[in-house]
Amino acid sequence: MRPAMTTPAIRPFFRRRLRRTASALLCWLGLPLLSAQAGLPLTAILDGVESRLKAGFTYREWTADSVTFLTHLDKNGRPEKTTRVTKNVRIVDGARTEEILKAVETEDGREADITADYAEEQRAREEKERKLREEEIRKGAARGRRRSGSLDLDKILPFAAGKRAGYDFVLRPAGAAPYIVLEARAKDPSDKAWNGVYTIDPARFDILRAEVRPAKNPRFVKELWAEADIERLADGRLFIRRTKLKIDGGFLIKHVRMIVEDVYTNPRIL
């Protein structure tokens, strides 16, 4: 989830595709479906989560230390090469920049320091992203609307009242756990909507964990999913502590098979 659920390690071709397909990581009939875990009507759960996200979800203005683990897979899904990147991440108005501190690549049991090359590639990626954002902002202004060019979580999450008519919500059994496990499925299985499973704290309506995937894979994408662990900071705001994404897709020589995991520490809210 970058700021939602993307990562700069994925080639720009796929980041642009993810951004386009993420325009939405229930046709609510008004029936009082009850949660066995929380004893709450489904509408109350959805309203509570929506309010919590509006009031306390921090994902557009922050900085943190980060370690990224990239695992390149072969066509059978086996690891071929791994890269461990230590960095400082900064998000301003949804736009991400990274200061690369160390990058180590491991292949066939041998390690190589690729910090300089990785940092240069990251600078090139950020410059390309900057130009794309500026172009999208210009196009948005020409149409009389503002566009940030970023992948916003509210385009993936289905909890806003205006989006619920497009989803079916089902409460999953959670056993003895004091949580709500809620599944959201898009009624129109297109690559512009995301299905998800969300673990929710019924006391505060915090989303503790999110697992999302497109309702329909985009063209040339065989597999795509993302998950995130979310925690409540000392000031009460929510922060995405860990993300993990898998993509298997491409066309001809532009095929990517990769798992990317980001772990964030020491978050500072801007």
C-alpha positions in Angstrom: 0.0 0.0 0.0 2.2 3.1 -1.3 1.1 5.6 -0.1 -1.2 3.1 -0.7 -0.1 -0.2 -1.9 2.5 0.4 -4.7 6.3 0.5 -4.6 9.0 2.3 -6.6 10.7 -1.0 -7.2 8.1 -1.9 -9.7 8.7 -0.6 -13.2 6.9 2.6 -14.2 4.9 0.6 -16.8 3.2 -1.4 -14.0 3.0 1.5 -11.6 1.0 3.5 -14.1 -1.2 0.4 -14.8 -1.7 0.0 -11.0 -2.6 3.7 -10.7 -5.2 3.4 -13.5 -6.7 0.2 -12.2 -6.9 1.6 -8.7 -9.7 4.1 -9.4 -11.5 2.2 -6.7 -6.6 -1.2 -2.0 -22.2 -3.0 -1.7 -25.5 -2.6 -2.6 -26.5 -2.2 1.1 -30.1 -3.4 1.4 -30.5 -2.0 4.9 -30.9 -5.3 6.5 -29.6 -5.5 10.1 -26.9 -8.1 9.6 -25.3 -8.5 13.0 -21.7 -9.2 13.8 -21.3 -12.1 16.1 -18.0 -10.7 17.2 -19.1 -7.1 18.0 -22.9 -7.3 18.2 -23.1 -4.3 15.8 -25.2 -3.8 12.7 -23.1 -3.8 9.5 -24.1 -0.2 8.7 -22.7 0.9 12.1 -19.4 -0.9 11.3 -19.1 0.7 7.9 -20.0 4.1 9.2 -17.5 3.7 12.1 -14.6 2.7 9.8 -15.4 5.6 7.4 -15.3 8.1 10.2 -12.1 6.7 11.7 -10.3 6.8 8.3 -11.4 10.4 7.8 -10.3 11.5 11.3 -7.1 9.6 11.8 -5.5 7.8 8.8 -2.1 9.3 8.1 -0.7 8.3 4.7 -0.2 11.5 2.7 2.2 13.5 4.9 4.9 11.5 6.8 8.4 10.4 6.9 9.9 7.1 8.3 12.8 4.8 8.3 12.3 1.8 6.0 13.7 -1.6 5.0 12.5 -3.0 1.6 12.9 -6.6 0.7 12.6 -7.4 -3.0 12.3 -11.0 -4.1 12.5 -11.7 -7.8 10.8 -15.0 -8.8 11.3 -17.4 -11.7 8.4 -18.6 -13.8 7.7 -21.3 -11.3 7.4 -18.9 -8.4 10.7 -19.7 -6.8 13.1 -17.0 -5.6 15.9 -16.1 -8.0 17.4 -13.0 -6.5 16.7 -10.9 -3.4 17.6 -7.3 -2.6 17.5 -5.6 0.8 17.3 -1.8 0.7 17.6 0.4 3.8 16.3 4.0 3.3 14.5 7.0 4.6 11.1 7.6 3.1 9.3 10.9 2.8 5.7 11.4 1.7 4.5 14.9 0.9 1.0 15.4 -0.6 1.0 11.7 -1.5 4.3 12.0 -3.5 7.1 9.7 -2.4 10.8 10.3 -2.3 13.5 8.0 -0.9 17.0 8.5 0.5 18.8 5.3 -0.2 21.2 4.4 2.5 22.2 0.8 1.6 21.2 -1.7 -1.0 22.5 -5.3 -1.0 21.7 -7.8 -3.7 22.0 -11.6 -3.1 22.1 -14.1 -5.9 23.4 -17.7 -5.9 24.6 -17.2 -2.4 26.7 -14.2 -3.2 26.2 -10.7 -2.0 26.9 -7.5 -3.9 26.7 -3.8 -2.7 24.6 -2.1 -5.3 23.8 1.1 -3.3 25.2 3.6 -5.9 23.4 2.0 -8.8 20.1 1.6 -6.9 20.2 5.2 -5.7 20.7 6.5 -9.2 17.8 4.3 -10.5 15.6 5.6 -7.7 16.4 9.2 -8.6 15.5 8.5 -12.2 12.2 6.8 -11.1 11.3 9.8 -8.9 12.0 12.3 -11.7 9.8 10.3 -14.1 7.0 10.1 -11.4 7.3 13.9 -10.9 6.8 14.6 -14.6 3.8 12.2 -14.7 2.3 14.0 -11.7 2.8 17.4 -13.2 1.2 16.2 -16.5 -1.8 14.7 -14.7 -2.2 17.9 -12.7 -2.1 19.9 -16.0 -4.7 17.6 -17.5 -6.9 17.8 -14.4 -6.7 21.6 -14.4 -7.7 21.7 -18.1 -10.8 19.7 -17.2 -11.6 22.0 -14.2 -10.6 19.5 -11.5 -7.6 18.8 -9.3 -5.6 15.7 -9.6 -2.6 14.9 -7.4 -1.2 12.1 -9.5 -0.9 9.9 -6.5 -2.5 6.6 -5.7 -5.0 7.4 -2.9 -6.2 4.8 -0.5 -9.7 6.1 -0.6 -9.8 4.9 -4.2 -9.1 1.4 -3.0 -11.0 1.2 0.3 -14.7 0.6 -0.1 -16.0 2.2 3.1 -17.1 5.7 1.9 -20.9 6.0 1.9 -20.8 6.9 -1.8 -19.0 3.7 -2.8 -20.8 1.1 -0.8 -23.5 0.5 -3.4 -20.9 -1.1 -5.6 -19.9 -3.7 -3.0 -21.2 -6.7 -1.1 -20.0 -6.9 2.5 -19.8 -10.2 4.4 -18.7 -10.7 7.9 -16.4 -13.7 8.3 -16.1 -15.8 11.4 -13.3 -14.6 13.6 -13.5 -17.4 16.3 -12.6 -16.1 19.8 -10.6 -13.2 18.4 -11.9 -9.8 19.6 -11.9 -8.5 16.0 -14.3 -8.1 13.1 -13.2 -9.7 9.8 -15.0 -8.1 7.0 -14.9 -9.1 3.3 -15.8 -6.6 0.6 -16.4 -7.8 -3.0 -17.1 -5.5 -5.9 -20.4 -6.3 -7.7 -18.9 -5.3 -11.0 -15.7 -7.4 -11.3 -13.6 -4.9 -13.2 -9.9 -4.0 -13.0 -11.0 -0.6 -11.6 -12.4 -2.0 -8.4 -10.6 -3.9 -5.5 -11.9 -6.8 -3.4 -10.6 -6.8 0.2 -10.6 -8.6 3.5 -10.2 -6.3 6.5 -9.5 -7.0 10.2 -11.2 -4.3 12.3 -11.0 -3.4 16.0 -14.8 -3.0 16.9 -14.0 -0.7 19.9 -12.4 2.0 17.8 -13.1 0.9 14.2 -9.4 0.8 13.4 -8.4 -1.2 10.4 -5.6 -3.5 11.7 -4.9 -5.4 8.6 -6.0 -5.1 4.9 -5.6 -7.7 2.1 -6.7 -6.4 -1.3 -6.6 -7.5 -4.9 -8.3 -6.3 -8.1 -11.8 -7.6 -8.7 -10.5 -8.5 -12.1 -6.8 -8.6 -13.0 -5.7 -5.9 -15.4 -4.6 -6.9 -18.9 -1.4 -8.9 -19.0 -1.4 -9.3 -15.2 -1.6 -12.9 -14.0 -1.5 -12.2 -10.3 -1.6 -9.1 -8.2 -2.3 -8.6 -4.5 -1.3 -6.5 -1.6 -1.6 -6.6 2.1 -0.9 -4.1 4.9 -0.5 -4.1 8.7 -1.7 -0.9 10.3 -1.1 0.3 13.8 -2.4 3.2 16.0 0.3 5.7 16.9 0.6 7.3 20.3 -1.4 10.4 19.2 -4.3 8.1 18.0 -3.6 8.3 14.3 -3.3 5.2 12.1 -0.1 4.4 10.3 0.7 1.7 7.7 3.6 -0.2 9.4 4.2 -2.9 6.9 3.1 -3.6 3.3 3.6 -6.6 1.0 2.8 -6.8 -2.7 3.1 -9.5 -5.3 2.9 -8.9 -9.0 3.2 -11.5 -11.8 2.5 -9.9 -15.2 3.8 -8.2 -18.3 4.0 -8.5 -22.0 6.9 -10.0 -24.0 10.2 -8.8 -22.4 8.5 -6.5 -19.8 7.5 -9.4 -17.5 7.8 -8.8 -13.8 7.5 -11.5 -11.2 8.2 -10.0 -7.8 7.3 -9.8 -4.1 8.0 -6.5 -2.4 7.8 -6.0 1.3 8.3 -2.7 3.1 8.7 -2.4 6.9 8.5 1.1 8.4 9.9 2.3 11.7 10.2 5.6 13.6 7.3 7.3 11.8 7.2 11.1 12.0 4.0 12.9 10.9 4.6 16.1 8.9 
